[in-house]
Amino acid sequence: MSATVESVIVAIDGPAGTGKSSTSKAVAAALGLSYLDTGAQYRAITWWMITNGIDVADPVAIATAAAKPAILSGTDPIDPTITVDGVDAAGPIRTPEVSAKVSAVSAIPEVRTALTDLQRSIAASAVTGIVVEGRDIGTTVLPDADLKIFLTASPEARAARRSGELKGAGSDVLATKEALLKRDAADSGRKTSPLAKADDALEVDTTELTLQQVIERVVTLVEQKRAAR
């Protein structure tokens, strides 16, 4: 994908709990770019499957229904939105049930094909540039992105962060760590577009960094890329 001199396409990948969403939104807002959370789209299609009675343990059923839901993602980093068939899904897609089933749904090739096409279309329409976050952006969705960043963190740090996010649901750090490692294994081991660091991605370990430090580091990397073009 080509970008104009003024625009920049940034791919931010990494496992859950590394700060992808918070970093991506803040970087996009700071630099006047659009923002896309591809993980929310996979959650959205999972939620749609659940609410429409699709057996998420049946790969054939998931594949057959993959193209049916109409998913619309708002790309304002200050107020990102997501609707499914015109229904606001921002809250429902964050439930524990969706979290537990999203890996199974997102592993289906037909699901990934449908959403990858959607994600590429959104990125192509971002006139001033876009920050796209997910697990296969630099490797599969936008392999020609201007800048690829892969966020990492220790399992303990990731679990502590995610547990804090989910404290209202009664989560604890140990259980959260186990769930994250299980998600890592599923995402990294799937045959279609597995979670992986692109060969030309810059790795940022966020374990010992504050969120603000991570944001500043990524903003600097984007500005350096822009200056070098």
Secondary structure, DSSP 4 states (H G I P E B T S, - for coil): ----SS--EEEEE--TTSSHHHHHHHHHHHHT-EEEEHHHHHHHHHHHHHHTT--TT-HHHHHHHTT-S-EEE---TTS--EEETTEE-TTGGGSHHHHHHHHHHHTSHHHHHHHHHHHHHHHHT-TT-EEEEESSIIIII-TT-SEEEEEE--HHHHHHHHHHHTGGGT--HHHHHHHHHHHHHHHHH-SSS-S---TTPEEEE-TTS-HHHHHHHHHHHHHHHHHT-
